């Protein structure tokens, strides 16, 4: 099983979730995207987007947990950049870091469950 962040984007807090459908649509046939009901749209959702009622698709909670870990470790709630290019670069660095640490964790712990991860052991 291949685990990694494959696409991401960001926008201001007042952007509706459905505006990110354009990021999901090119991945049809390649992967599924697990999302909450904020991503619903009257125009429909991409066929690979799985809307998760509470208590289903628990794999989504792994992603949420990983995002929380990365948010704390990388101080993502305290980004003070004023230009979008710098914000984009910061988010790209965090995405790359997460993918590398996830891969290294599973190389060091091949017996670990595919949904298990820890980046704490890599903190300095």
Secondary structure, DSSP 4 states (H G I P E B T S, - for coil): ------------TTS-GGGGHHHHHTTTTT--EEE-GGG--TT---TTEEE--TTS-THHHHHHHHHHHHHHHTTGGG----SHHHHHHHHHHHHHHHHHHHHHHHHH-TTS-TT----GGG--
